[in-house]
Amino acid sequence: MTDDTAPNAEHMRLLADLRGLGRTFEKFPDTVTTAFVRGRRPIGSLPDKFTPVTEPAGRFSAQAEYGE
């Protein structure tokens, strides 16, 4: 992996072990490293006029409709 943001081998081994991918990392280190690097990238930028809530909720009641 030639990407400057790629973690070093020891760091990748630790991350893979924490995620339960230790055996997979030992067999396919480049594939697992590429997947981790791609997973850390943002999906895309948000629109300029993005609001957290794009549409109001259709209905909302703080009281439960059905008995609990």
PyMOL Python script that loads the backbone (N, CA, C, O; Angstrom):
from pymol import cmd

cmd.read_pdbstr("""\
ATOM      1  N   MET A   1       0.848  -1.162   0.000  1.00  0.00           N
ATOM      2  CA  MET A   1       0.000   0.000   0.000  1.00  0.00           C
ATOM      3  C   MET A   1       0.892   1.223   0.000  1.00  0.00           C
ATOM      4  O   MET A   1       1.730   1.380   0.888  1.00  0.00           O
ATOM      5  N   THR A   2       0.727   2.076  -0.970  1.00  0.00           N
ATOM      6  CA  THR A   2       1.585   3.247  -1.085  1.00  0.00           C
ATOM      7  C   THR A   2       0.937   4.507  -0.532  1.00  0.00           C
ATOM      8  O   THR A   2       1.554   5.572  -0.555  1.00  0.00           O
ATOM      9  N   ASP A   3      -0.289   4.412  -0.036  1.00  0.00           N
ATOM     10  CA  ASP A   3      -0.992   5.572   0.493  1.00  0.00           C
ATOM     11  C   ASP A   3      -0.306   6.049   1.769  1.00  0.00           C
ATOM     12  O   ASP A   3       0.032   5.239   2.633  1.00  0.00           O
ATOM     13  N   ASP A   4      -0.099   7.357   1.891  1.00  0.00           N
ATOM     14  CA  ASP A   4       0.563   7.916   3.080  1.00  0.00           C
ATOM     15  C   ASP A   4      -0.295   7.783   4.329  1.00  0.00           C
ATOM     16  O   ASP A   4       0.229   7.783   5.444  1.00  0.00           O
ATOM     17  N   THR A   5      -1.600   7.670   4.156  1.00  0.00           N
ATOM     18  CA  THR A   5      -2.473   7.565   5.321  1.00  0.00           C
ATOM     19  C   THR A   5      -2.622   6.131   5.810  1.00  0.00           C
ATOM     20  O   THR A   5      -3.297   5.896   6.812  1.00  0.00           O
ATOM     21  N   ALA A   6      -2.016   5.176   5.137  1.00  0.00           N
ATOM     22  CA  ALA A   6      -2.127   3.775   5.543  1.00  0.00           C
ATOM     23  C   ALA A   6      -1.374   3.550   6.854  1.00  0.00           C
ATOM     24  O   ALA A   6      -0.250   4.025   7.013  1.00  0.00           O
ATOM     25  N   PRO A   7      -1.983   2.833   7.782  1.00  0.00           N
ATOM     26  CA  PRO A   7      -1.299   2.552   9.048  1.00  0.00           C
ATOM     27  C   PRO A   7      -0.158   1.559   8.840  1.00  0.00           C
ATOM     28  O   PRO A   7      -0.139   0.807   7.865  1.00  0.00           O
ATOM     29  N   ASN A   8       0.781   1.572   9.764  1.00  0.00           N
ATOM     30  CA  ASN A   8       1.903   0.627   9.642  1.00  0.00           C
ATOM     31  C   ASN A   8       1.421  -0.794   9.952  1.00  0.00           C
ATOM     32  O   ASN A   8       0.302  -0.987  10.427  1.00  0.00           O
ATOM     33  N   ALA A   9       2.261  -1.769   9.684  1.00  0.00           N
ATOM     34  CA  ALA A   9       1.865  -3.178   9.780  1.00  0.00           C
ATOM     35  C   ALA A   9       1.448  -3.564  11.206  1.00  0.00           C
ATOM     36  O   ALA A   9       0.468  -4.287  11.390  1.00  0.00           O
ATOM     37  N   GLU A  10       2.172  -3.095  12.191  1.00  0.00           N
ATOM     38  CA  GLU A  10       1.848  -3.461  13.575  1.00  0.00           C
ATOM     39  C   GLU A  10       0.506  -2.858  13.994  1.00  0.00           C
ATOM     40  O   GLU A  10      -0.298  -3.514  14.657  1.00  0.00           O
ATOM     41  N   HIS A  11       0.274  -1.612  13.604  1.00  0.00           N
ATOM     42  CA  HIS A  11      -0.989  -0.949  13.898  1.00  0.00           C
ATOM     43  C   HIS A  11      -2.136  -1.691  13.206  1.00  0.00           C
ATOM     44  O   HIS A  11      -3.194  -1.895  13.802  1.00  0.00           O
ATOM     45  N   MET A  12      -1.928  -2.092  11.959  1.00  0.00           N
ATOM     46  CA  MET A  12      -2.951  -2.827  11.227  1.00  0.00           C
ATOM     47  C   MET A  12      -3.234  -4.180  11.864  1.00  0.00           C
ATOM     48  O   MET A  12      -4.388  -4.601  11.940  1.00  0.00           O
ATOM     49  N   ARG A  13      -2.197  -4.858  12.317  1.00  0.00           N
ATOM     50  CA  ARG A  13      -2.376  -6.161  12.965  1.00  0.00           C
ATOM     51  C   ARG A  13      -3.240  -6.004  14.227  1.00  0.00           C
ATOM     52  O   ARG A  13      -4.125  -6.821  14.480  1.00  0.00           O
ATOM     53  N   LEU A  14      -2.984  -4.968  15.004  1.00  0.00           N
ATOM     54  CA  LEU A  14      -3.770  -4.714  16.210  1.00  0.00           C
ATOM     55  C   LEU A  14      -5.223  -4.411  15.854  1.00  0.00           C
ATOM     56  O   LEU A  14      -6.137  -4.954  16.474  1.00  0.00           O
ATOM     57  N   LEU A  15      -5.445  -3.547  14.857  1.00  0.00           N
ATOM     58  CA  LEU A  15      -6.811  -3.228  14.441  1.00  0.00           C
ATOM     59  C   LEU A  15      -7.547  -4.463  13.940  1.00  0.00           C
ATOM     60  O   LEU A  15      -8.716  -4.671  14.264  1.00  0.00           O
ATOM     61  N   ALA A  16      -6.865  -5.276  13.154  1.00  0.00           N
ATOM     62  CA  ALA A  16      -7.484  -6.486  12.626  1.00  0.00           C
ATOM     63  C   ALA A  16      -7.842  -7.451  13.752  1.00  0.00           C
ATOM     64  O   ALA A  16      -8.915  -8.053  13.732  1.00  0.00           O
ATOM     65  N   ASP A  17      -6.963  -7.602  14.722  1.00  0.00           N
ATOM     66  CA  ASP A  17      -7.251  -8.482  15.861  1.00  0.00           C
ATOM     67  C   ASP A  17      -8.444  -7.979  16.659  1.00  0.00           C
ATOM     68  O   ASP A  17      -9.277  -8.774  17.094  1.00  0.00           O
ATOM     69  N   LEU A  18      -8.535  -6.673  16.857  1.00  0.00           N
ATOM     70  CA  LEU A  18      -9.653  -6.101  17.605  1.00  0.00           C
ATOM     71  C   LEU A  18     -10.976  -6.322  16.889  1.00  0.00           C
ATOM     72  O   LEU A  18     -12.018  -6.449  17.533  1.00  0.00           O
ATOM     73  N   ARG A  19     -10.944  -6.367  15.585  1.00  0.00           N
ATOM     74  CA  ARG A  19     -12.165  -6.548  14.792  1.00  0.00           C
ATOM     75  C   ARG A  19     -12.446  -8.020  14.466  1.00  0.00           C
ATOM     76  O   ARG A  19     -13.408  -8.328  13.762  1.00  0.00           O
ATOM     77  N   GLY A  20     -11.625  -8.908  14.965  1.00  0.00           N
ATOM     78  CA  GLY A  20     -11.822 -10.330  14.690  1.00  0.00           C
ATOM     79  C   GLY A  20     -11.330 -10.745  13.315  1.00  0.00           C
ATOM     80  O   GLY A  20     -11.788 -11.752  12.775  1.00  0.00           O
ATOM     81  N   LEU A  21     -10.406  -9.989  12.740  1.00  0.00           N
ATOM     82  CA  LEU A  21      -9.893 -10.277  11.400  1.00  0.00           C
ATOM     83  C   LEU A  21      -8.424 -10.690  11.426  1.00  0.00           C
ATOM     84  O   LEU A  21      -7.729 -10.546  10.420  1.00  0.00           O
ATOM     85  N   GLY A  22      -7.950 -11.189  12.536  1.00  0.00           N
ATOM     86  CA  GLY A  22      -6.541 -11.552  12.665  1.00  0.00           C
ATOM     87  C   GLY A  22      -6.094 -12.598  11.653  1.00  0.00           C
ATOM     88  O   GLY A  22      -5.060 -12.432  11.007  1.00  0.00           O
ATOM     89  N   ARG A  23      -6.865 -13.673  11.509  1.00  0.00           N
ATOM     90  CA  ARG A  23      -6.495 -14.728  10.555  1.00  0.00           C
ATOM     91  C   ARG A  23      -6.587 -14.227   9.123  1.00  0.00           C
ATOM     92  O   ARG A  23      -5.744 -14.558   8.288  1.00  0.00           O
ATOM     93  N   THR A  24      -7.601 -13.434   8.840  1.00  0.00           N
ATOM     94  CA  THR A  24      -7.746 -12.880   7.490  1.00  0.00           C
ATOM     95  C   THR A  24      -6.588 -11.953   7.177  1.00  0.00           C
ATOM     96  O   THR A  24      -6.078 -11.962   6.057  1.00  0.00           O
ATOM     97  N   PHE A  25      -6.159 -11.149   8.152  1.00  0.00           N
ATOM     98  CA  PHE A  25      -5.040 -10.237   7.939  1.00  0.00           C
ATOM     99  C   PHE A  25      -3.756 -11.005   7.654  1.00  0.00           C
ATOM    100  O   PHE A  25      -2.945 -10.577   6.833  1.00  0.00           O
ATOM    101  N   GLU A  26      -3.570 -12.126   8.322  1.00  0.00           N
ATOM    102  CA  GLU A  26      -2.354 -12.909   8.079  1.00  0.00           C
ATOM    103  C   GLU A  26      -2.328 -13.490   6.671  1.00  0.00           C
ATOM    104  O   GLU A  26      -1.260 -13.605   6.071  1.00  0.00           O
ATOM    105  N   LYS A  27      -3.497 -13.861   6.134  1.00  0.00           N
ATOM    106  CA  LYS A  27      -3.554 -14.428   4.788  1.00  0.00           C
ATOM    107  C   LYS A  27      -3.567 -13.348   3.705  1.00  0.00           C
ATOM    108  O   LYS A  27      -2.938 -13.507   2.659  1.00  0.00           O
ATOM    109  N   PHE A  28      -4.281 -12.253   3.956  1.00  0.00           N
ATOM    110  CA  PHE A  28      -4.464 -11.211   2.949  1.00  0.00           C
ATOM    111  C   PHE A  28      -4.205  -9.823   3.545  1.00  0.00           C
ATOM    112  O   PHE A  28      -5.143  -9.037   3.668  1.00  0.00           O
ATOM    113  N   PRO A  29      -2.962  -9.499   3.918  1.00  0.00           N
ATOM    114  CA  PRO A  29      -2.710  -8.215   4.583  1.00  0.00           C
ATOM    115  C   PRO A  29      -3.030  -7.008   3.698  1.00  0.00           C
ATOM    116  O   PRO A  29      -3.533  -6.003   4.199  1.00  0.00           O
ATOM    117  N   ASP A  30      -2.751  -7.086   2.403  1.00  0.00           N
ATOM    118  CA  ASP A  30      -3.028  -5.937   1.536  1.00  0.00           C
ATOM    119  C   ASP A  30      -4.518  -5.667   1.406  1.00  0.00           C
ATOM    120  O   ASP A  30      -4.945  -4.512   1.387  1.00  0.00           O
ATOM    121  N   THR A  31      -5.304  -6.725   1.317  1.00  0.00           N
ATOM    122  CA  THR A  31      -6.755  -6.565   1.168  1.00  0.00           C
ATOM    123  C   THR A  31      -7.367  -5.958   2.415  1.00  0.00           C
ATOM    124  O   THR A  31      -8.193  -5.050   2.321  1.00  0.00           O
ATOM    125  N   VAL A  32      -6.974  -6.448   3.583  1.00  0.00           N
ATOM    126  CA  VAL A  32      -7.518  -5.926   4.842  1.00  0.00           C
ATOM    127  C   VAL A  32      -7.075  -4.480   5.047  1.00  0.00           C
ATOM    128  O   VAL A  32      -7.874  -3.648   5.478  1.00  0.00           O
ATOM    129  N   THR A  33      -5.821  -4.170   4.747  1.00  0.00           N
ATOM    130  CA  THR A  33      -5.329  -2.802   4.900  1.00  0.00           C
ATOM    131  C   THR A  33      -6.075  -1.855   3.963  1.00  0.00           C
ATOM    132  O   THR A  33      -6.456  -0.756   4.366  1.00  0.00           O
ATOM    133  N   THR A  34      -6.283  -2.272   2.726  1.00  0.00           N
ATOM    134  CA  THR A  34      -7.013  -1.439   1.775  1.00  0.00           C
ATOM    135  C   THR A  34      -8.443  -1.204   2.251  1.00  0.00           C
ATOM    136  O   THR A  34      -8.959  -0.093   2.130  1.00  0.00           O
ATOM    137  N   ALA A  35      -9.081  -2.226   2.786  1.00  0.00           N
ATOM    138  CA  ALA A  35     -10.449  -2.080   3.274  1.00  0.00           C
ATOM    139  C   ALA A  35     -10.515  -1.111   4.454  1.00  0.00           C
ATOM    140  O   ALA A  35     -11.440  -0.303   4.536  1.00  0.00           O
ATOM    141  N   PHE A  36      -9.546  -1.182   5.369  1.00  0.00           N
ATOM    142  CA  PHE A  36      -9.534  -0.259   6.503  1.00  0.00           C
ATOM    143  C   PHE A  36      -9.322   1.172   6.036  1.00  0.00           C
ATOM    144  O   PHE A  36      -9.980   2.089   6.526  1.00  0.00           O
ATOM    145  N   VAL A  37      -8.411   1.370   5.095  1.00  0.00           N
ATOM    146  CA  VAL A  37      -8.137   2.727   4.598  1.00  0.00           C
ATOM    147  C   VAL A  37      -9.366   3.281   3.885  1.00  0.00           C
ATOM    148  O   VAL A  37      -9.738   4.437   4.088  1.00  0.00           O
ATOM    149  N   ARG A  38      -9.992   2.462   3.054  1.00  0.00           N
ATOM    150  CA  ARG A  38     -11.188   2.915   2.344  1.00  0.00           C
ATOM    151  C   ARG A  38     -12.329   3.186   3.309  1.00  0.00           C
ATOM    152  O   ARG A  38     -13.110   4.113   3.092  1.00  0.00           O
ATOM    153  N   GLY A  39     -12.441   2.405   4.361  1.00  0.00           N
ATOM    154  CA  GLY A  39     -13.507   2.597   5.336  1.00  0.00           C
ATOM    155  C   GLY A  39     -13.354   3.854   6.162  1.00  0.00           C
ATOM    156  O   GLY A  39     -14.338   4.361   6.701  1.00  0.00           O
ATOM    157  N   ARG A  40     -12.150   4.366   6.272  1.00  0.00           N
ATOM    158  CA  ARG A  40     -11.914   5.589   7.052  1.00  0.00           C
ATOM    159  C   ARG A  40     -12.172   6.855   6.252  1.00  0.00           C
ATOM    160  O   ARG A  40     -12.304   7.935   6.828  1.00  0.00           O
ATOM    161  N   ARG A  41     -12.245   6.734   4.921  1.00  0.00           N
ATOM    162  CA  ARG A  41     -12.479   7.924   4.094  1.00  0.00           C
ATOM    163  C   ARG A  41     -13.919   8.380   4.238  1.00  0.00           C
ATOM    164  O   ARG A  41     -14.818   7.555   4.402  1.00  0.00           O
ATOM    165  N   PRO A  42     -14.147   9.687   4.179  1.00  0.00           N
ATOM    166  CA  PRO A  42     -15.529  10.169   4.209  1.00  0.00           C
ATOM    167  C   PRO A  42     -16.263   9.757   2.936  1.00  0.00           C
ATOM    168  O   PRO A  42     -15.652   9.638   1.874  1.00  0.00           O
ATOM    169  N   ILE A  43     -17.554   9.542   3.041  1.00  0.00           N
ATOM    170  CA  ILE A  43     -18.352   9.129   1.891  1.00  0.00           C
ATOM    171  C   ILE A  43     -18.407  10.253   0.866  1.00  0.00           C
ATOM    172  O   ILE A  43     -18.256  10.001  -0.330  1.00  0.00           O
ATOM    173  N   GLY A  44     -18.614  11.445   1.296  1.00  0.00           N
ATOM    174  CA  GLY A  44     -18.691  12.596   0.401  1.00  0.00           C
ATOM    175  C   GLY A  44     -18.978  13.837   1.209  1.00  0.00           C
ATOM    176  O   GLY A  44     -19.292  13.759   2.396  1.00  0.00           O
ATOM    177  N   SER A  45     -18.871  14.964   0.576  1.00  0.00           N
ATOM    178  CA  SER A  45     -19.132  16.202   1.294  1.00  0.00           C
ATOM    179  C   SER A  45     -20.630  16.464   1.341  1.00  0.00           C
ATOM    180  O   SER A  45     -21.375  16.058   0.449  1.00  0.00           O
ATOM    181  N   LEU A  46     -21.049  17.138   2.378  1.00  0.00           N
ATOM    182  CA  LEU A  46     -22.456  17.475   2.527  1.00  0.00           C
ATOM    183  C   LEU A  46     -22.783  18.689   1.656  1.00  0.00           C
ATOM    184  O   LEU A  46     -21.899  19.497   1.372  1.00  0.00           O
ATOM    185  N   PRO A  47     -24.032  18.826   1.233  1.00  0.00           N
ATOM    186  CA  PRO A  47     -24.416  20.008   0.465  1.00  0.00           C
ATOM    187  C   PRO A  47     -24.230  21.277   1.286  1.00  0.00           C
ATOM    188  O   PRO A  47     -24.222  21.232   2.516  1.00  0.00           O
ATOM    189  N   ASP A  48     -24.082  22.409   0.601  1.00  0.00           N
ATOM    190  CA  ASP A  48     -23.842  23.684   1.292  1.00  0.00           C
ATOM    191  C   ASP A  48     -24.971  24.043   2.245  1.00  0.00           C
ATOM    192  O   ASP A  48     -24.710  24.531   3.344  1.00  0.00           O
ATOM    193  N   LYS A  49     -26.209  23.816   1.855  1.00  0.00           N
ATOM    194  CA  LYS A  49     -27.348  24.200   2.681  1.00  0.00           C
ATOM    195  C   LYS A  49     -27.943  23.000   3.405  1.00  0.00           C
ATOM    196  O   LYS A  49     -29.162  22.896   3.545  1.00  0.00           O
ATOM    197  N   PHE A  50     -27.099  22.110   3.857  1.00  0.00           N
ATOM    198  CA  PHE A  50     -27.556  20.912   4.546  1.00  0.00           C
ATOM    199  C   PHE A  50     -28.029  21.258   5.937  1.00  0.00           C
ATOM    200  O   PHE A  50     -27.346  21.973   6.670  1.00  0.00           O
ATOM    201  N   THR A  51     -29.200  20.754   6.310  1.00  0.00           N
ATOM    202  CA  THR A  51     -29.688  20.895   7.681  1.00  0.00           C
ATOM    203  C   THR A  51     -29.815  19.490   8.266  1.00  0.00           C
ATOM    204  O   THR A  51     -30.090  18.543   7.530  1.00  0.00           O
ATOM    205  N   PRO A  52     -29.621  19.341   9.566  1.00  0.00           N
ATOM    206  CA  PRO A  52     -29.687  18.016  10.164  1.00  0.00           C
ATOM    207  C   PRO A  52     -31.043  17.341   9.965  1.00  0.00           C
ATOM    208  O   PRO A  52     -31.117  16.122   9.811  1.00  0.00           O
ATOM    209  N   VAL A  53     -32.106  18.129   9.967  1.00  0.00           N
ATOM    210  CA  VAL A  53     -33.440  17.586   9.769  1.00  0.00           C
ATOM    211  C   VAL A  53     -33.957  18.146   8.449  1.00  0.00           C
ATOM    212  O   VAL A  53     -34.237  19.340   8.347  1.00  0.00           O
ATOM    213  N   THR A  54     -34.081  17.303   7.459  1.00  0.00           N
ATOM    214  CA  THR A  54     -34.522  17.785   6.155  1.00  0.00           C
ATOM    215  C   THR A  54     -36.034  17.863   6.047  1.00  0.00           C
ATOM    216  O   THR A  54     -36.553  18.668   5.273  1.00  0.00           O
ATOM    217  N   GLU A  55     -36.755  17.041   6.808  1.00  0.00           N
ATOM    218  CA  GLU A  55     -38.208  17.065   6.803  1.00  0.00           C
ATOM    219  C   GLU A  55     -38.701  16.886   8.231  1.00  0.00           C
ATOM    220  O   GLU A  55     -38.126  16.105   8.990  1.00  0.00           O
ATOM    221  N   PRO A  56     -39.743  17.587   8.601  1.00  0.00           N
ATOM    222  CA  PRO A  56     -40.280  17.378   9.946  1.00  0.00           C
ATOM    223  C   PRO A  56     -40.912  15.987  10.062  1.00  0.00           C
ATOM    224  O   PRO A  56     -41.332  15.393   9.069  1.00  0.00           O
ATOM    225  N   ALA A  57     -40.966  15.498  11.265  1.00  0.00           N
ATOM    226  CA  ALA A  57     -41.568  14.188  11.498  1.00  0.00           C
ATOM    227  C   ALA A  57     -43.049  14.238  11.156  1.00  0.00           C
ATOM    228  O   ALA A  57     -43.726  15.222  11.454  1.00  0.00           O
ATOM    229  N   GLY A  58     -43.548  13.187  10.536  1.00  0.00           N
ATOM    230  CA  GLY A  58     -44.953  13.133  10.160  1.00  0.00           C
ATOM    231  C   GLY A  58     -45.871  13.195  11.371  1.00  0.00           C
ATOM    232  O   GLY A  58     -46.875  13.908  11.358  1.00  0.00           O
ATOM    233  N   ARG A  59     -45.541  12.471  12.386  1.00  0.00           N
ATOM    234  CA  ARG A  59     -46.312  12.529  13.624  1.00  0.00           C
ATOM    235  C   ARG A  59     -45.402  12.120  14.767  1.00  0.00           C
ATOM    236  O   ARG A  59     -44.531  11.266  14.602  1.00  0.00           O
ATOM    237  N   PHE A  60     -45.601  12.712  15.887  1.00  0.00           N
ATOM    238  CA  PHE A  60     -44.799  12.390  17.048  1.00  0.00           C
ATOM    239  C   PHE A  60     -45.642  12.613  18.288  1.00  0.00           C
ATOM    240  O   PHE A  60     -46.291  13.648  18.436  1.00  0.00           O
ATOM    241  N   SER A  61     -45.626  11.648  19.162  1.00  0.00           N
ATOM    242  CA  SER A  61     -46.331  11.770  20.425  1.00  0.00           C
ATOM    243  C   SER A  61     -45.428  11.216  21.514  1.00  0.00           C
ATOM    244  O   SER A  61     -44.869  10.127  21.382  1.00  0.00           O
ATOM    245  N   ALA A  62     -45.294  11.970  22.578  1.00  0.00           N
ATOM    246  CA  ALA A  62     -44.458  11.526  23.683  1.00  0.00           C
ATOM    247  C   ALA A  62     -45.121  10.399  24.460  1.00  0.00           C
ATOM    248  O   ALA A  62     -44.440   9.642  25.152  1.00  0.00           O
ATOM    249  N   GLN A  63     -46.453  10.276  24.354  1.00  0.00           N
ATOM    250  CA  GLN A  63     -47.158   9.222  25.050  1.00  0.00           C
ATOM    251  C   GLN A  63     -47.209   7.969  24.174  1.00  0.00           C
ATOM    252  O   GLN A  63     -47.364   8.051  22.956  1.00  0.00           O
ATOM    253  N   ALA A  64     -47.080   6.849  24.798  1.00  0.00           N
ATOM    254  CA  ALA A  64     -47.141   5.589  24.071  1.00  0.00           C
ATOM    255  C   ALA A  64     -48.550   5.333  23.551  1.00  0.00           C
ATOM    256  O   ALA A  64     -49.527   5.552  24.268  1.00  0.00           O
ATOM    257  N   GLU A  65     -48.659   4.874  22.312  1.00  0.00           N
ATOM    258  CA  GLU A  65     -49.981   4.589  21.741  1.00  0.00           C
ATOM    259  C   GLU A  65     -50.549   3.291  22.293  1.00  0.00           C
ATOM    260  O   GLU A  65     -51.765   3.149  22.426  1.00  0.00           O
ATOM    261  N   TYR A  66     -49.687   2.360  22.609  1.00  0.00           N
ATOM    262  CA  TYR A  66     -50.122   1.051  23.058  1.00  0.00           C
ATOM    263  C   TYR A  66     -49.657   0.842  24.501  1.00  0.00           C
ATOM    264  O   TYR A  66     -48.660   1.421  24.931  1.00  0.00           O
ATOM    265  N   GLY A  67     -50.373   0.030  25.220  1.00  0.00           N
ATOM    266  CA  GLY A  67     -49.982  -0.270  26.588  1.00  0.00           C
ATOM    267  C   GLY A  67     -48.643  -0.982  26.630  1.00  0.00           C
ATOM    268  O   GLY A  67     -48.338  -1.805  25.768  1.00  0.00           O
ATOM    269  N   GLU A  68     -47.873  -0.670  27.605  1.00  0.00           N
ATOM    270  CA  GLU A  68     -46.540  -1.274  27.713  1.00  0.00           C
ATOM    271  C   GLU A  68     -46.541  -2.445  28.641  1.00  0.00           C
ATOM    272  O   GLU A  68     -45.501  -3.070  28.847  1.00  0.00           O
TER     273      GLU A  68
END
""", "prot")
cmd.dss("prot")
cmd.show_as("cartoon", "prot")
cmd.util.cbc("prot")
cmd.orient("prot")
